[in-house]
Amino acid sequence: MVKIKNIIQGSPAQRAGIMPKDFLLSVNGQEIKDVLDYMFYSAETSVDLVIIRNGIRLTVHIDKDEYDDIGLEFGTFLMDSKQSCRNKCVFCFIDQMPPDMRETLYFKDDDARLSFLQGNYVTLTNLEQSDIDRIIKMKLNINVSVHTTNPELRVKMMNNRFAGEKLKYIYQLAENGIKLNCQIVCCPNLNDGDELRRSLRDLGELMPNISSMAVVPVGLTKFRDGLFPLTCFTKESASETIDIISEYQEIFLEKFGTRTVFPSDEFFLIAQHELPPIEYYEDFPQYENGVGMLRSFIDEFEKALEIAEWEGGKRHVSIATGYSSYEVIKGLAEKAEKYFPLLKCEVYRIRNDFFGETITVTGLITGQDLIAQLKGKNMGDNLLISTSMLRRDSTEFLDDLTVEEVEKELNVKIHPVLNDGYEFLDAVMGITY
């Protein structure tokens, strides 16, 4: 039973007389516990709802178009609280966070419902057989953090005695036609090398219901006192990992017509390999996992540059980026300067003092590091930053400084830019919409 918070104006629910503060008990005879139940059972054209109003049980009938929303709003998106992670993974980034940050940054999400609805990755360790049965019944394609298919190693990596046993759910889901996107957070001397080969081989046996796999390198901050000893990838070990992935890409390409497994962009940057061409990434199934993001960005920028027209006078713009993507961004800035002689584009490589120098991605740059390393410099007309540095739909950096506060300290207008090559060139040229 779930409390109804609001009724959308003009919706079938309003026309049927359902009211805020009513309680939804069931839809078409099925008990409603969360948003998945609600969405699945209310998709029909003819819907019978049982509600509780002031302790009285009422049945409400609604006729609507298939998949149209009934019009009920609840206290939370999921209709209950998020499911938190039961693991203590040796590589968990949240365990490597500094103290005294905002509380939400320490929450470990491991919710299969958010995997279906928002693309989050889940380990399956907090699910029971009934949850798996529901996923199969509702045909919910989800994203799974596998990390290894070796049961004993998975227990060790996740510090959860059930982690190895729960691998069976991956096989059950795949065998019942559920499409799975998988990820492996790869740690040197732990689940790389032959263990990575084993994981790719085992998951390959479940194709074509393994839609894609991403292998991403572990990220290590300076806040690891008392945690499991891990090391970062080197140029050599990153190159070896790319070679292993390439080996299985060839196997999958021959058998299934798709590469299926991809290394994240970070591996190519660490190994100092040239990024693959756009065709390599097929339909970018793991884009949000940092797979092909840089190649897509470069190609978009170069296409935008070919059709761009410079209409302004002299312009001086600065760009702040992380160490890993510095050479890429610097190269694009130099191309723009060659196209437009009146443009001066300076790229600043920001060292991550907040999390530690081993963190080199742009998205984890904080406001205080920008201030410390750029204050007193002539930023020109604008300082461009990636929106990945900011909280979603917010102007706050990870350290809670706001864009406005950093602007004041640096005495420059900051322009957050989406990870899009066309928008990036517009921002470099000073074009706003």
C-alpha positions in Angstrom: 0.0 0.0 0.0 1.4 3.3 -1.1 0.3 6.8 -0.2 -0.7 9.0 -3.2 0.8 12.5 -2.9 -0.8 14.3 -5.8 -3.1 13.9 -8.8 -2.1 15.3 -12.2 -4.6 17.7 -13.5 -6.7 16.4 -16.4 -5.4 12.9 -15.9 -7.6 9.7 -15.9 -7.0 9.5 -12.1 -8.5 12.9 -11.6 -11.5 12.2 -13.8 -12.1 9.0 -11.8 -12.2 10.9 -8.6 -9.0 9.7 -7.0 -7.7 12.2 -4.4 -4.3 13.1 -2.8 -3.8 11.3 0.5 -5.6 8.2 -0.8 -3.6 5.0 -0.5 -3.1 2.8 -3.6 -3.5 -0.9 -2.6 -3.6 -2.8 -5.9 -3.9 -2.5 -9.7 -5.8 -5.2 -11.6 -5.7 -7.4 -8.5 -1.9 -7.1 -8.1 -0.5 -5.6 -4.9 1.5 -2.4 -5.6 4.8 -2.1 -3.7 6.9 0.2 -5.8 7.1 2.1 -9.1 7.8 -1.1 -11.2 4.6 -2.7 -10.0 2.7 0.5 -10.7 4.1 0.9 -14.2 3.8 -2.7 -15.2 0.2 -3.4 -14.0 -1.2 0.0 -15.0 -0.1 -0.3 -18.6 -3.3 -2.0 -19.7 -6.2 -0.1 -21.3 -8.7 -1.2 -18.7 -7.5 -0.8 -15.1 -9.1 -1.5 -11.8 -7.5 0.3 -8.8 -8.2 -0.5 -5.2 -7.7 2.5 -3.0 -8.1 3.1 0.7 -9.7 6.5 1.7 -10.2 7.3 5.4 -10.0 3.6 6.2 -12.6 2.7 3.6 -11.8 0.4 0.7 -12.9 1.6 -2.8 -12.6 0.2 -6.3 -12.0 2.7 -9.1 -12.2 1.7 -12.8 -10.3 3.6 -15.4 -10.3 3.2 -19.2 -7.3 4.7 -21.1 -4.9 4.2 -24.0 -2.3 1.5 -23.5 0.8 2.7 -21.6 -0.8 6.1 -20.8 0.0 7.3 -17.3 -2.9 7.1 -14.9 -1.8 10.4 -13.3 -0.8 9.4 -9.8 2.2 11.0 -8.1 3.9 9.6 -5.0 6.2 10.9 -2.3 9.3 9.5 -3.9 10.2 8.5 -7.5 10.5 4.8 -6.5 7.4 5.0 -4.2 9.7 3.8 -1.4 13.3 4.3 -0.4 16.4 3.5 -2.5 18.0 0.2 -1.9 21.6 0.7 -0.6 24.6 -1.5 -1.4 25.4 -4.4 0.9 28.9 -4.8 -0.4 32.2 -3.4 0.8 34.0 -3.6 -2.5 37.8 -3.2 -2.3 37.7 -0.6 -5.1 34.6 1.3 -4.0 35.1 5.0 -4.8 32.7 6.1 -2.0 34.9 4.5 0.6 37.8 6.7 -0.7 35.9 9.9 -0.2 37.3 12.6 2.2 35.3 13.2 5.4 32.8 16.0 6.0 31.3 16.1 2.5 27.5 16.3 1.9 25.7 13.2 3.1 24.3 12.2 -0.3 27.9 11.6 -1.6 28.3 8.7 0.8 25.2 6.8 -0.2 25.9 3.6 -2.1 23.1 2.8 -4.5 22.5 -0.8 -5.6 18.9 -0.7 -6.7 17.7 -2.9 -9.6 14.7 -0.6 -10.2 17.0 2.3 -10.9 19.0 0.0 -13.2 16.0 -0.4 -15.5 14.7 3.2 -15.1 17.9 5.2 -15.1 20.7 2.9 -16.3 22.4 2.5 -12.9 24.6 -0.6 -12.4 23.7 -3.2 -9.8 25.6 -6.1 -8.3 22.5 -8.3 -7.7 23.8 -9.1 -4.2 20.8 -7.6 -2.4 18.3 -9.4 -4.6 16.4 -12.6 -3.8 14.9 -15.2 -6.2 11.5 -13.4 -6.1 13.2 -10.2 -7.3 14.8 -12.1 -10.2 11.4 -13.7 -11.0 9.8 -10.3 -11.1 12.5 -8.9 -13.5 12.0 -11.9 -15.8 8.2 -11.5 -15.7 8.3 -7.8 -16.4 11.1 -8.3 -19.0 13.3 -5.6 -17.5 16.6 -5.2 -19.2 19.2 -4.1 -16.6 22.9 -3.2 -16.1 25.0 -5.5 -14.0 28.3 -4.8 -12.2 30.0 -8.2 -12.7 33.7 -7.5 -12.0 34.6 -11.2 -12.2 32.8 -14.5 -12.9 35.1 -16.3 -10.5 32.9 -16.9 -7.5 35.7 -16.9 -4.9 37.3 -13.8 -6.3 33.9 -12.0 -6.5 33.4 -12.7 -2.7 36.9 -11.3 -2.0 36.5 -8.2 -4.2 33.0 -7.3 -2.8 33.6 -8.4 0.8 30.2 -10.1 0.6 30.0 -13.9 1.2 27.0 -14.1 -1.1 28.6 -12.3 -4.0 29.8 -15.5 -5.7 26.5 -17.3 -5.2 24.6 -14.4 -6.8 26.4 -14.9 -10.1 23.7 -17.5 -10.8 21.2 -14.7 -11.3 23.2 -13.4 -14.3 22.8 -16.8 -16.0 19.1 -17.0 -15.0 18.3 -13.6 -16.4 20.2 -14.2 -19.7 18.7 -17.6 -20.2 15.2 -16.1 -19.9 15.9 -13.4 -22.5 16.7 -10.5 -20.3 19.3 -8.2 -22.1 22.2 -7.3 -19.8 24.8 -4.6 -20.1 27.7 -5.6 -17.9 30.7 -3.7 -16.4 34.0 -4.8 -14.9 35.9 -2.5 -12.7 39.4 -3.8 -13.4 42.0 -3.8 -10.7 45.7 -4.6 -11.5 46.8 -8.0 -10.0 43.3 -8.8 -8.9 40.8 -9.3 -11.7 42.9 -8.4 -14.7 45.0 -10.8 -16.9 43.8 -14.4 -16.9 40.9 -13.5 -14.6 39.7 -10.9 -17.1 40.0 -13.5 -19.8 37.8 -15.9 -17.7 35.2 -13.3 -17.1 34.9 -12.3 -20.8 34.8 -16.0 -21.9 32.1 -16.8 -19.3 30.0 -13.8 -20.2 30.5 -14.5 -23.9 28.7 -17.9 -23.4 25.5 -15.9 -22.5 25.5 -13.9 -25.8 23.4 -12.6 -27.5 21.7 -11.7 -24.2 24.8 -10.0 -23.0 24.2 -6.8 -25.0 27.5 -5.1 -24.1 30.4 -5.1 -21.6 32.6 -2.3 -20.5 36.0 -2.7 -18.7 36.9 0.4 -16.7 40.1 1.0 -14.7 39.9 1.3 -10.9 40.1 4.9 -9.6 42.2 5.4 -6.5 42.1 8.6 -4.3 44.6 9.6 -1.6 42.1 8.6 1.0 42.8 4.9 1.2 44.3 4.5 4.7 43.2 1.1 6.1 41.7 -0.1 2.8 42.7 -3.0 0.6 46.0 -2.4 -1.1 45.5 -1.6 -4.8 47.6 0.0 -7.5 46.8 2.1 -10.5 47.2 0.9 -14.1 50.5 1.7 -15.7 51.1 2.4 -19.4 52.2 -1.2 -19.8 49.4 -2.9 -17.8 46.8 -0.7 -19.5 48.2 -1.8 -22.9 48.1 -5.5 -21.9 44.4 -5.1 -20.8 43.5 -3.5 -24.1 45.2 -6.4 -25.9 43.1 -8.9 -23.9 39.9 -7.1 -24.7 40.9 -6.9 -28.4 41.4 -10.7 -28.3 37.8 -11.3 -27.3 36.4 -8.5 -29.5 37.7 -10.5 -32.5 36.1 -13.7 -31.1 32.8 -12.0 -30.6 32.9 -10.2 -33.9 33.4 -13.4 -35.8 30.7 -15.4 -33.8 28.1 -12.7 -33.3 28.9 -9.8 -35.6 29.6 -7.4 -32.7 32.6 -6.6 -30.6 30.4 -6.5 -27.5 33.2 -5.7 -25.0 35.0 -2.4 -24.9 37.7 -0.7 -22.8 36.8 2.7 -21.4 38.5 5.7 -22.9 40.8 5.9 -19.8 42.6 2.7 -20.8 43.7 4.2 -24.2 44.8 7.4 -22.4 46.8 5.6 -19.7 48.4 3.3 -22.3 49.1 6.3 -24.6 47.3 4.6 -27.5 45.6 6.5 -30.2 41.8 6.4 -29.8 40.0 4.0 -32.1 38.0 5.3 -35.0 34.3 6.1 -34.6 33.3 2.7 -36.2 35.0 0.8 -33.5 32.3 1.7 -31.0 29.4 0.5 -33.1 26.3 2.0 -31.6 28.0 3.3 -28.4 26.3 0.8 -26.0 28.5 1.9 -23.1 28.8 5.6 -23.8 27.7 6.6 -20.3 30.4 4.4 -18.9 33.0 6.5 -20.6 33.4 4.2 -23.6 33.8 6.2 -26.8 32.9 9.5 -25.2 36.2 11.1 -26.3 36.1 9.8 -29.8 32.5 11.0 -30.2 33.5 14.4 -28.8 36.4 14.7 -31.2 34.4 13.8 -34.3 31.6 16.2 -33.4 34.1 19.0 -32.8 35.8 18.4 -36.2 32.6 18.2 -38.1 31.4 21.4 -36.4 34.7 23.1 -37.2 34.3 22.3 -40.9 31.0 24.3 -41.2 31.7 27.0 -38.6 31.9 30.7 -39.6 33.7 33.2 -37.5 31.6 36.4 -37.1 33.2 38.0 -34.1 36.4 40.0 -33.4 39.3 39.0 -31.2 38.4 36.4 -28.6 40.4 35.0 -25.7 39.0 31.9 -24.0 40.4 29.5 -21.4 39.5 25.8 -20.8 40.1 23.8 -17.6 40.4 20.1 -18.0 41.8 17.1 -16.2 45.2 15.5 -16.8 43.8 12.5 -18.7 42.0 14.5 -21.4 44.4 17.4 -21.6 46.2 16.4 -24.8 42.9 15.8 -26.6 41.4 19.1 -25.5 44.7 20.9 -26.3 44.7 19.4 -29.8 41.2 20.6 -30.5 41.9 24.1 -29.2 44.9 24.3 -31.5 42.8 23.3 -34.5 40.3 26.0 -33.7 43.0 28.6 -33.5 44.3 27.6 -36.9 40.8 28.0 -38.4 40.2 31.3 -36.7 43.4 33.5 -36.4 41.5 36.0 -34.1 40.9 33.3 -31.5 43.2 32.7 -28.6 42.4 29.5 -26.7 44.4 28.5 -23.6 44.0 25.1 -22.1 44.8 24.6 -18.4 45.6 21.1 -17.0 44.2 20.9 -13.5 45.9 18.7 -11.0 43.5 17.0 -8.6 44.8 18.0 -5.2 41.4 17.4 -3.6 41.2 13.6 -4.3 44.9 13.1 -5.1 47.0 13.2 -8.2 46.0 9.6 -9.2 42.6 11.0 -10.1 42.9 12.5 -13.5 39.4 12.6 -15.0 37.8 16.0 -15.6 34.5 15.2 -13.9 36.2 15.0 -10.4 37.8 18.5 -10.5 36.6 20.6 -7.6 36.0 24.3 -7.3 38.8 24.8 -4.8 41.3 23.2 -7.2 40.2 25.5 -10.0 40.7 28.5 -7.7 44.1 27.4 -6.3 45.6 26.7 -9.7 44.0 29.4 -11.8 43.8 32.4 -9.5 45.7 35.4 -10.8 45.8 34.2 -14.4 44.3 36.0 -17.3 41.3 33.8 -18.2 40.2 36.1 -21.0 36.5 36.4 -21.9 35.4 33.1 -20.5 36.6 30.0 -18.6 35.0 26.8 -20.1 34.5 23.8 -17.8 32.7 20.5 -18.4 29.3 20.2 -16.9 30.5 16.8 -15.5 32.3 18.8 -12.8 28.9 19.9 -11.4 26.1 18.1 -9.7 23.3 17.2 -12.0 20.9 20.2 -12.6 23.0 22.3 -10.3 25.8 24.9 -10.2 27.6 23.1 -7.3 31.0 21.4 -7.6 31.7 18.2 -5.6 33.2 20.4 -2.8 30.0 22.4 -2.6 31.5 25.6 -4.0 29.2 27.1 -6.6 30.1 28.3 -10.1 29.2 31.8 -8.9 31.7 31.6 -6.0 34.5 30.3 -8.3 33.7 33.1 -10.8 34.1 35.7 -8.1 37.5 34.3 -7.0 38.9 34.0 -10.6 37.3 37.2 -11.9 35.9 35.5 -15.0 32.6 34.3 -16.3 32.5 30.5 -16.3 30.6 28.7 -19.0 29.8 25.0 -18.2 29.7 23.0 -21.4 28.0 19.7 -22.1 30.1 16.8 -23.4 29.2 17.6 -27.0 31.7 18.7 -29.7 29.3 21.0 -31.4 28.4 22.8 -28.1 32.1 22.9 -27.2 33.0 24.7 -30.4 30.1 27.2 -29.9 31.4 27.9 -26.4 34.9 28.4 -27.7 33.7 30.8 -30.3 31.4 32.6 -27.8 28.2 31.6 -29.5 25.3 31.4 -27.1 21.7 30.4 -27.7 
